[in-house]
Amino acid sequence: MRRLFGSVRARATLGATLVVAVALVAAGAAVLLSLRSNLIGEAGTQAERSARAVASELAAGTPYDKLSGLDGDDGPVQVLDEQKRLVAASEDLERISGTDSDRVKPRPAATPSGDGDGDDDSDDAGEALEPGEISGESLFSNGSATIDGEAQDYRFAAVEVETHDRGHLKVYAGSPLAAEHGAVRTALTVMLIGFPLLLGVVAAVTWLVTRRALRPVEGIRREMAAITQSEDLARRVPEPDTHDEIARLASTTNETLAALETSVERQRRFVADASHELRSPIASLRTQLEVAAAHPELLDLDGAVEDTVRLQRLAADLLLLARLDAGERPNDTKVDLAGLAREEADGRTGVTVDAEPVEVAGSRGQLGRVLANLLDNAQRHARSAVTVNVRREGDRAVVGVADDGEGVPDGDRERIFERFVRLDAARSRDDGGAGLGLAIARDVAVRHGGTLMAGRGPAGGALFELRLPLA
């Protein structure tokens, strides 16, 4: 069963069919009840009309055998006296139920209501009526009757009348319910035949419409499967020419593929650049060791140590970038940026610090690495002075590192934060730079919920501003 309704199309079709089925059953039941109620009401009205016609004749003094309503053409009629004895009935009436008397033939002689026995039961006759007056209210009931061998269900109406010479009488007249039964059966038959057909149409239309609506989704799935198999992230899924949720899904999928392609390409460049950066010091160190092995007197110990330190720093930078790329989150330790800036500037030539106490939450080691990288970069490009400013701006702590060098061209102020990027003036590897310092600084700033931007400083050189949320 789970496999049968495992698709969205099957579940949508089943859900729509069930909803329509419940609605049709409720509507059909309401129609049948309303139809039955209306037809029973019409039958009751017809029966009341017949009963009042007979009551009018009785009020006028018409003898029982002259009553026009007893011919049985309009339905069964009974006339009962105060003692509920049958005094008149329709011709050919063979059986009756649903009235106060199941007799079909009147007694040979009826006792007038003016005798002593009739006066004793006058309180049970119903509402008090004047002679010749007909009751304004009618009582209704359902029953059956057999007339001339034909049995039917009837709606009976009872009307009371006060006569001048025969006392209080009650007239029962019936109207057949055959029309009501026939109409209800016909409507029920139509519903039993039509509802399944309508549900079949609803299921088929829902199936086709859902299939058409989900066709772009299947196209997206096939293309994604092909991209996964080919590992070609440059491909994109088809975007339908609509403005619905599926079109937005395709657009978002393509944006995800573009971001994934960019990330993979970035990782490939990172690996290539890291291999290139590692090749030079490793090759230099190997050459020095091979020369030293053959000619110990030519060993350049200082150069070997310098290359080893460069390798150590590069390995540490690559390890930190790997941890940042893996989503390492900083802790929530409070860090005094002013004190940290003074610690990093201590011992550096030409660096001045102007700081006010500001606390942020994060990793002291990583934030110290950011300040160290910014100071290293500033000292590498400064002519004579580097200025560090720590201040508070609203809900942010701002650290500015400015130098008096040539500054960063406008077109390169974002590119310098890319990994292994060094501007032409700073490409000398003798200074020990690998183009990772500013990339690491920005990644750490972003992980701490802040930003790192490059601009022009007061002295015309570069200005790097680190903005972090206050603790």
Secondary structure as a PSIPRED ss2 file (coil, helix, strand):
# PSIPRED VFORMAT (PSIPRED V4.0)

   1 M C   1.000  0.000  0.000
   2 R C   1.000  0.000  0.000
   3 R C   1.000  0.000  0.000
   4 L C   1.000  0.000  0.000
   5 F C   1.000  0.000  0.000
   6 G C   1.000  0.000  0.000
   7 S C   1.000  0.000  0.000
   8 V H   0.000  1.000  0.000
   9 R H   0.000  1.000  0.000
  10 A H   0.000  1.000  0.000
  11 R H   0.000  1.000  0.000
  12 A H   0.000  1.000  0.000
  13 T H   0.000  1.000  0.000
  14 L H   0.000  1.000  0.000
  15 G H   0.000  1.000  0.000
  16 A H   0.000  1.000  0.000
  17 T H   0.000  1.000  0.000
  18 L H   0.000  1.000  0.000
  19 V H   0.000  1.000  0.000
  20 V H   0.000  1.000  0.000
  21 A H   0.000  1.000  0.000
  22 V H   0.000  1.000  0.000
  23 A H   0.000  1.000  0.000
  24 L H   0.000  1.000  0.000
  25 V H   0.000  1.000  0.000
  26 A H   0.000  1.000  0.000
  27 A H   0.000  1.000  0.000
  28 G H   0.000  1.000  0.000
  29 A H   0.000  1.000  0.000
  30 A H   0.000  1.000  0.000
  31 V H   0.000  1.000  0.000
  32 L H   0.000  1.000  0.000
  33 L H   0.000  1.000  0.000
  34 S H   0.000  1.000  0.000
  35 L H   0.000  1.000  0.000
  36 R H   0.000  1.000  0.000
  37 S H   0.000  1.000  0.000
  38 N H   0.000  1.000  0.000
  39 L H   0.000  1.000  0.000
  40 I H   0.000  1.000  0.000
  41 G H   0.000  1.000  0.000
  42 E H   0.000  1.000  0.000
  43 A H   0.000  1.000  0.000
  44 G H   0.000  1.000  0.000
  45 T H   0.000  1.000  0.000
  46 Q H   0.000  1.000  0.000
  47 A H   0.000  1.000  0.000
  48 E H   0.000  1.000  0.000
  49 R H   0.000  1.000  0.000
  50 S H   0.000  1.000  0.000
  51 A H   0.000  1.000  0.000
  52 R H   0.000  1.000  0.000
  53 A H   0.000  1.000  0.000
  54 V H   0.000  1.000  0.000
  55 A H   0.000  1.000  0.000
  56 S H   0.000  1.000  0.000
  57 E H   0.000  1.000  0.000
  58 L H   0.000  1.000  0.000
  59 A H   0.000  1.000  0.000
  60 A C   1.000  0.000  0.000
  61 G C   1.000  0.000  0.000
  62 T C   1.000  0.000  0.000
  63 P C   1.000  0.000  0.000
  64 Y H   0.000  1.000  0.000
  65 D H   0.000  1.000  0.000
  66 K H   0.000  1.000  0.000
  67 L C   1.000  0.000  0.000
  68 S H   0.000  1.000  0.000
  69 G H   0.000  1.000  0.000
  70 L H   0.000  1.000  0.000
  71 D H   0.000  1.000  0.000
  72 G C   1.000  0.000  0.000
  73 D C   1.000  0.000  0.000
  74 D C   1.000  0.000  0.000
  75 G C   1.000  0.000  0.000
  76 P C   1.000  0.000  0.000
  77 V E   0.000  0.000  1.000
  78 Q E   0.000  0.000  1.000
  79 V E   0.000  0.000  1.000
  80 L E   0.000  0.000  1.000
  81 D C   1.000  0.000  0.000
  82 E C   1.000  0.000  0.000
  83 Q C   1.000  0.000  0.000
  84 K C   1.000  0.000  0.000
  85 R C   1.000  0.000  0.000
  86 L E   0.000  0.000  1.000
  87 V E   0.000  0.000  1.000
  88 A E   0.000  0.000  1.000
  89 A E   0.000  0.000  1.000
  90 S C   1.000  0.000  0.000
  91 E C   1.000  0.000  0.000
  92 D C   1.000  0.000  0.000
  93 L E   0.000  0.000  1.000
  94 E E   0.000  0.000  1.000
  95 R E   0.000  0.000  1.000
  96 I E   0.000  0.000  1.000
  97 S E   0.000  0.000  1.000
  98 G C   1.000  0.000  0.000
  99 T C   1.000  0.000  0.000
 100 D C   1.000  0.000  0.000
 101 S C   1.000  0.000  0.000
 102 D C   1.000  0.000  0.000
 103 R C   1.000  0.000  0.000
 104 V C   1.000  0.000  0.000
 105 K C   1.000  0.000  0.000
 106 P C   1.000  0.000  0.000
 107 R C   1.000  0.000  0.000
 108 P C   1.000  0.000  0.000
 109 A C   1.000  0.000  0.000
 110 A C   1.000  0.000  0.000
 111 T C   1.000  0.000  0.000
 112 P C   1.000  0.000  0.000
 113 S C   1.000  0.000  0.000
 114 G C   1.000  0.000  0.000
 115 D C   1.000  0.000  0.000
 116 G H   0.000  1.000  0.000
 117 D H   0.000  1.000  0.000
 118 G H   0.000  1.000  0.000
 119 D H   0.000  1.000  0.000
 120 D H   0.000  1.000  0.000
 121 D C   1.000  0.000  0.000
 122 S H   0.000  1.000  0.000
 123 D H   0.000  1.000  0.000
 124 D H   0.000  1.000  0.000
 125 A C   1.000  0.000  0.000
 126 G C   1.000  0.000  0.000
 127 E C   1.000  0.000  0.000
 128 A C   1.000  0.000  0.000
 129 L C   1.000  0.000  0.000
 130 E C   1.000  0.000  0.000
 131 P C   1.000  0.000  0.000
 132 G C   1.000  0.000  0.000
 133 E C   1.000  0.000  0.000
 134 I E   0.000  0.000  1.000
 135 S C   1.000  0.000  0.000
 136 G C   1.000  0.000  0.000
 137 E C   1.000  0.000  0.000
 138 S C   1.000  0.000  0.000
 139 L E   0.000  0.000  1.000
 140 F E   0.000  0.000  1.000
 141 S E   0.000  0.000  1.000
 142 N E   0.000  0.000  1.000
 143 G E   0.000  0.000  1.000
 144 S E   0.000  0.000  1.000
 145 A E   0.000  0.000  1.000
 146 T E   0.000  0.000  1.000
 147 I E   0.000  0.000  1.000
 148 D C   1.000  0.000  0.000
 149 G C   1.000  0.000  0.000
 150 E E   0.000  0.000  1.000
 151 A E   0.000  0.000  1.000
 152 Q E   0.000  0.000  1.000
 153 D E   0.000  0.000  1.000
 154 Y E   0.000  0.000  1.000
 155 R E   0.000  0.000  1.000
 156 F E   0.000  0.000  1.000
 157 A E   0.000  0.000  1.000
 158 A E   0.000  0.000  1.000
 159 V E   0.000  0.000  1.000
 160 E E   0.000  0.000  1.000
 161 V E   0.000  0.000  1.000
 162 E E   0.000  0.000  1.000
 163 T C   1.000  0.000  0.000
 164 H C   1.000  0.000  0.000
 165 D C   1.000  0.000  0.000
 166 R C   1.000  0.000  0.000
 167 G C   1.000  0.000  0.000
 168 H E   0.000  0.000  1.000
 169 L E   0.000  0.000  1.000
 170 K E   0.000  0.000  1.000
 171 V E   0.000  0.000  1.000
 172 Y E   0.000  0.000  1.000
 173 A E   0.000  0.000  1.000
 174 G E   0.000  0.000  1.000
 175 S E   0.000  0.000  1.000
 176 P E   0.000  0.000  1.000
 177 L C   1.000  0.000  0.000
 178 A H   0.000  1.000  0.000
 179 A H   0.000  1.000  0.000
 180 E H   0.000  1.000  0.000
 181 H H   0.000  1.000  0.000
 182 G H   0.000  1.000  0.000
 183 A H   0.000  1.000  0.000
 184 V H   0.000  1.000  0.000
 185 R H   0.000  1.000  0.000
 186 T H   0.000  1.000  0.000
 187 A H   0.000  1.000  0.000
 188 L H   0.000  1.000  0.000
 189 T H   0.000  1.000  0.000
 190 V H   0.000  1.000  0.000
 191 M H   0.000  1.000  0.000
 192 L H   0.000  1.000  0.000
 193 I H   0.000  1.000  0.000
 194 G H   0.000  1.000  0.000
 195 F H   0.000  1.000  0.000
 196 P H   0.000  1.000  0.000
 197 L H   0.000  1.000  0.000
 198 L H   0.000  1.000  0.000
 199 L H   0.000  1.000  0.000
 200 G H   0.000  1.000  0.000
 201 V H   0.000  1.000  0.000
 202 V H   0.000  1.000  0.000
 203 A H   0.000  1.000  0.000
 204 A H   0.000  1.000  0.000
 205 V H   0.000  1.000  0.000
 206 T H   0.000  1.000  0.000
 207 W H   0.000  1.000  0.000
 208 L H   0.000  1.000  0.000
 209 V H   0.000  1.000  0.000
 210 T H   0.000  1.000  0.000
 211 R H   0.000  1.000  0.000
 212 R H   0.000  1.000  0.000
 213 A H   0.000  1.000  0.000
 214 L H   0.000  1.000  0.000
 215 R H   0.000  1.000  0.000
 216 P H   0.000  1.000  0.000
 217 V H   0.000  1.000  0.000
 218 E H   0.000  1.000  0.000
 219 G H   0.000  1.000  0.000
 220 I H   0.000  1.000  0.000
 221 R H   0.000  1.000  0.000
 222 R H   0.000  1.000  0.000
 223 E H   0.000  1.000  0.000
 224 M H   0.000  1.000  0.000
 225 A H   0.000  1.000  0.000
 226 A H   0.000  1.000  0.000
 227 I H   0.000  1.000  0.000
 228 T H   0.000  1.000  0.000
 229 Q H   0.000  1.000  0.000
 230 S H   0.000  1.000  0.000
 231 E C   1.000  0.000  0.000
 232 D C   1.000  0.000  0.000
 233 L C   1.000  0.000  0.000
 234 A C   1.000  0.000  0.000
 235 R C   1.000  0.000  0.000
 236 R C   1.000  0.000  0.000
 237 V C   1.000  0.000  0.000
 238 P C   1.000  0.000  0.000
 239 E C   1.000  0.000  0.000
 240 P C   1.000  0.000  0.000
 241 D C   1.000  0.000  0.000
 242 T C   1.000  0.000  0.000
 243 H C   1.000  0.000  0.000
 244 D C   1.000  0.000  0.000
 245 E H   0.000  1.000  0.000
 246 I H   0.000  1.000  0.000
 247 A H   0.000  1.000  0.000
 248 R H   0.000  1.000  0.000
 249 L H   0.000  1.000  0.000
 250 A H   0.000  1.000  0.000
 251 S H   0.000  1.000  0.000
 252 T H   0.000  1.000  0.000
 253 T H   0.000  1.000  0.000
 254 N H   0.000  1.000  0.000
 255 E H   0.000  1.000  0.000
 256 T H   0.000  1.000  0.000
 257 L H   0.000  1.000  0.000
 258 A H   0.000  1.000  0.000
 259 A H   0.000  1.000  0.000
 260 L H   0.000  1.000  0.000
 261 E H   0.000  1.000  0.000
 262 T H   0.000  1.000  0.000
 263 S H   0.000  1.000  0.000
 264 V H   0.000  1.000  0.000
 265 E H   0.000  1.000  0.000
 266 R H   0.000  1.000  0.000
 267 Q H   0.000  1.000  0.000
 268 R H   0.000  1.000  0.000
 269 R H   0.000  1.000  0.000
 270 F H   0.000  1.000  0.000
 271 V H   0.000  1.000  0.000
 272 A H   0.000  1.000  0.000
 273 D H   0.000  1.000  0.000
 274 A H   0.000  1.000  0.000
 275 S H   0.000  1.000  0.000
 276 H H   0.000  1.000  0.000
 277 E H   0.000  1.000  0.000
 278 L H   0.000  1.000  0.000
 279 R H   0.000  1.000  0.000
 280 S H   0.000  1.000  0.000
 281 P H   0.000  1.000  0.000
 282 I H   0.000  1.000  0.000
 283 A H   0.000  1.000  0.000
 284 S H   0.000  1.000  0.000
 285 L H   0.000  1.000  0.000
 286 R H   0.000  1.000  0.000
 287 T H   0.000  1.000  0.000
 288 Q H   0.000  1.000  0.000
 289 L H   0.000  1.000  0.000
 290 E H   0.000  1.000  0.000
 291 V H   0.000  1.000  0.000
 292 A H   0.000  1.000  0.000
 293 A H   0.000  1.000  0.000
 294 A H   0.000  1.000  0.000
 295 H C   1.000  0.000  0.000
 296 P H   0.000  1.000  0.000
 297 E H   0.000  1.000  0.000
 298 L H   0.000  1.000  0.000
 299 L C   1.000  0.000  0.000
 300 D C   1.000  0.000  0.000
 301 L H   0.000  1.000  0.000
 302 D H   0.000  1.000  0.000
 303 G H   0.000  1.000  0.000
 304 A H   0.000  1.000  0.000
 305 V H   0.000  1.000  0.000
 306 E H   0.000  1.000  0.000
 307 D H   0.000  1.000  0.000
 308 T H   0.000  1.000  0.000
 309 V H   0.000  1.000  0.000
 310 R H   0.000  1.000  0.000
 311 L H   0.000  1.000  0.000
 312 Q H   0.000  1.000  0.000
 313 R H   0.000  1.000  0.000
 314 L H   0.000  1.000  0.000
 315 A H   0.000  1.000  0.000
 316 A H   0.000  1.000  0.000
 317 D H   0.000  1.000  0.000
 318 L H   0.000  1.000  0.000
 319 L H   0.000  1.000  0.000
 320 L H   0.000  1.000  0.000
 321 L H   0.000  1.000  0.000
 322 A H   0.000  1.000  0.000
 323 R H   0.000  1.000  0.000
 324 L H   0.000  1.000  0.000
 325 D H   0.000  1.000  0.000
 326 A C   1.000  0.000  0.000
 327 G C   1.000  0.000  0.000
 328 E C   1.000  0.000  0.000
 329 R C   1.000  0.000  0.000
 330 P C   1.000  0.000  0.000
 331 N C   1.000  0.000  0.000
 332 D C   1.000  0.000  0.000
 333 T C   1.000  0.000  0.000
 334 K E   0.000  0.000  1.000
 335 V E   0.000  0.000  1.000
 336 D E   0.000  0.000  1.000
 337 L H   0.000  1.000  0.000
 338 A H   0.000  1.000  0.000
 339 G H   0.000  1.000  0.000
 340 L H   0.000  1.000  0.000
 341 A H   0.000  1.000  0.000
 342 R H   0.000  1.000  0.000
 343 E H   0.000  1.000  0.000
 344 E H   0.000  1.000  0.000
 345 A H   0.000  1.000  0.000
 346 D C   1.000  0.000  0.000
 347 G C   1.000  0.000  0.000
 348 R C   1.000  0.000  0.000
 349 T C   1.000  0.000  0.000
 350 G C   1.000  0.000  0.000
 351 V E   0.000  0.000  1.000
 352 T E   0.000  0.000  1.000
 353 V E   0.000  0.000  1.000
 354 D E   0.000  0.000  1.000
 355 A E   0.000  0.000  1.000
 356 E C   1.000  0.000  0.000
 357 P C   1.000  0.000  0.000
 358 V C   1.000  0.000  0.000
 359 E E   0.000  0.000  1.000
 360 V E   0.000  0.000  1.000
 361 A E   0.000  0.000  1.000
 362 G C   1.000  0.000  0.000
 363 S C   1.000  0.000  0.000
 364 R H   0.000  1.000  0.000
 365 G H   0.000  1.000  0.000
 366 Q H   0.000  1.000  0.000
 367 L H   0.000  1.000  0.000
 368 G H   0.000  1.000  0.000
 369 R H   0.000  1.000  0.000
 370 V H   0.000  1.000  0.000
 371 L H   0.000  1.000  0.000
 372 A H   0.000  1.000  0.000
 373 N H   0.000  1.000  0.000
 374 L H   0.000  1.000  0.000
 375 L H   0.000  1.000  0.000
 376 D H   0.000  1.000  0.000
 377 N H   0.000  1.000  0.000
 378 A H   0.000  1.000  0.000
 379 Q H   0.000  1.000  0.000
 380 R H   0.000  1.000  0.000
 381 H H   0.000  1.000  0.000
 382 A C   1.000  0.000  0.000
 383 R C   1.000  0.000  0.000
 384 S C   1.000  0.000  0.000
 385 A C   1.000  0.000  0.000
 386 V E   0.000  0.000  1.000
 387 T E   0.000  0.000  1.000
 388 V E   0.000  0.000  1.000
 389 N E   0.000  0.000  1.000
 390 V E   0.000  0.000  1.000
 391 R E   0.000  0.000  1.000
 392 R E   0.000  0.000  1.000
 393 E E   0.000  0.000  1.000
 394 G C   1.000  0.000  0.000
 395 D C   1.000  0.000  0.000
 396 R E   0.000  0.000  1.000
 397 A E   0.000  0.000  1.000
 398 V E   0.000  0.000  1.000
 399 V E   0.000  0.000  1.000
 400 G E   0.000  0.000  1.000
 401 V E   0.000  0.000  1.000
 402 A E   0.000  0.000  1.000
 403 D E   0.000  0.000  1.000
 404 D C   1.000  0.000  0.000
 405 G C   1.000  0.000  0.000
 406 E C   1.000  0.000  0.000
 407 G C   1.000  0.000  0.000
 408 V C   1.000  0.000  0.000
 409 P C   1.000  0.000  0.000
 410 D H   0.000  1.000  0.000
 411 G H   0.000  1.000  0.000
 412 D H   0.000  1.000  0.000
 413 R C   1.000  0.000  0.000
 414 E C   1.000  0.000  0.000
 415 R H   0.000  1.000  0.000
 416 I H   0.000  1.000  0.000
 417 F H   0.000  1.000  0.000
 418 E C   1.000  0.000  0.000
 419 R C   1.000  0.000  0.000
 420 F C   1.000  0.000  0.000
 421 V C   1.000  0.000  0.000
 422 R C   1.000  0.000  0.000
 423 L C   1.000  0.000  0.000
 424 D H   0.000  1.000  0.000
 425 A H   0.000  1.000  0.000
 426 A H   0.000  1.000  0.000
 427 R C   1.000  0.000  0.000
 428 S C   1.000  0.000  0.000
 429 R H   0.000  1.000  0.000
 430 D H   0.000  1.000  0.000
 431 D H   0.000  1.000  0.000
 432 G C   1.000  0.000  0.000
 433 G C   1.000  0.000  0.000
 434 A C   1.000  0.000  0.000
 435 G C   1.000  0.000  0.000
 436 L C   1.000  0.000  0.000
 437 G H   0.000  1.000  0.000
 438 L H   0.000  1.000  0.000
 439 A H   0.000  1.000  0.000
 440 I H   0.000  1.000  0.000
 441 A H   0.000  1.000  0.000
 442 R H   0.000  1.000  0.000
 443 D H   0.000  1.000  0.000
 444 V H   0.000  1.000  0.000
 445 A H   0.000  1.000  0.000
 446 V H   0.000  1.000  0.000
 447 R H   0.000  1.000  0.000
 448 H C   1.000  0.000  0.000
 449 G C   1.000  0.000  0.000
 450 G C   1.000  0.000  0.000
 451 T E   0.000  0.000  1.000
 452 L E   0.000  0.000  1.000
 453 M E   0.000  0.000  1.000
 454 A E   0.000  0.000  1.000
 455 G E   0.000  0.000  1.000
 456 R E   0.000  0.000  1.000
 457 G C   1.000  0.000  0.000
 458 P C   1.000  0.000  0.000
 459 A C   1.000  0.000  0.000
 460 G C   1.000  0.000  0.000
 461 G C   1.000  0.000  0.000
 462 A E   0.000  0.000  1.000
 463 L E   0.000  0.000  1.000
 464 F E   0.000  0.000  1.000
 465 E E   0.000  0.000  1.000
 466 L E   0.000  0.000  1.000
 467 R E   0.000  0.000  1.000
 468 L E   0.000  0.000  1.000
 469 P E   0.000  0.000  1.000
 470 L E   0.000  0.000  1.000
 471 A C   1.000  0.000  0.000
